[in-house]
Amino acid sequence: MDCQISATVRRSMDGSIEGYQGIIRDTTEMKQKDLEKERLIADLQKALAEVKKLSGLLPICMHCKKIRDDQGYWKQMEEYLAKHSEAQFSHSICRECAEKYYPDIDIFDE
């Protein structure tokens, strides 16, 4: 049991001790509420940290790879992901696209 104890000494007019007075208060319920409050705060902090985390299905065009937003507009994938996550983009080119679109330039060192 968690408890809080308060005690005082009762003295007579001449200063001698006549007795003691004390109160013991059961704080078990209060302690449990504090622990629950701390757990809820931790859960909320975790939820806030994950707010920018994407999940679920994203409607994406199978040809141009644009993503349809909640208002029905089609956005470039980079624009959509940057707005709905903490991702940052740096563009590059993969080997297959380099060979397809720039066949005369050897971009990749063998």
N, C-alpha and C positions, 0 to 999 in steps of 0.2 A: 504494500500500500504506500502510495506517495502521500506525504502529509506536510503541513506547515505548523510549526510550534512557536507559540508566543508565551513568554513567562515573565512574571514580575515578582518582586519581593514586597510583602506587606510589612510595614514597620509601625511601631508604636510612636507615641509622641516623644519618647526619650531616645528613639533611634534603634531600639532593639527589634529583632525580627519576630513578628507575630505569626507569619505564615507565608505561604507562596500561593500565587494564583497563576493558572496557566490555561491556555486554550490550544487544543489540537484540532486542526481542520484537515479533513480528508480532501486532498487535491488530485486524487486519481482521475476523476472525470475531466478536470481542467487540464491535466497533463495529457490525457488522451486526445482532447480537442486540439491542444497545441501541436501534437504529433500529426494529427490529421490535417491541420492547417499547413504545416511544413510540407507534407506530402502533396497537397493540392498546389501549393506554390511551385514545387519542383515539377509537377506535371504541367502546369501552365507555362513555366519557363521552357520546358522541353517542346511543348506545342508551338510556342512563339518562335523557337529556333528553327522549327520545321515548316513554318508558314510558307516559305518560298519554294518548298519541295513540290515538284510536279508529280501528279499521280493520276491514275485513271486513263481513259481512252482519249486520244487526241485525234480529231478528224483531220486527216492529211491527204492532200491530192497525190494520187499515185504517179502523176507525171511531173508536175513542177515542184512538188514537195512543200507547197504552201499549207499552212495550218489555219483552219476556220476557228475564229474566236467566238466568245459567248454572244456577241452581237450579230454573228453570221458573216462577218467580213473575213476575207482570205488574206492572211499576213505571211510575209516571208518567214521561213522557219527561224532564222536568226533573230528577227524582230520579236516574234512571239516568245521564244525561249528567253531572250534577254529581259523581257517585261515580266514574265511569270516565274523566273528563277534567278539565281545569283550567278548564272553562267556568263562568261565573257567569251567573245569570239575573236579568233585570229584566223584569217583566211589563208589557205594554202591550196595545193592542187595534188591530187593523188596520181600515181603512176599511170593508171588507165586513162584518166582524162588528159593528162599531159600528152600521152601518145596519140590520143584521138584528136585533140584540138590544136596541139602544137607539134605535129610530127617531124618538123624540120629542126626543132630545138631539142638538144639533149639536156634536159633539166636535171636528171638524176645521175649521179656518178655511179658507175658500175663497180 
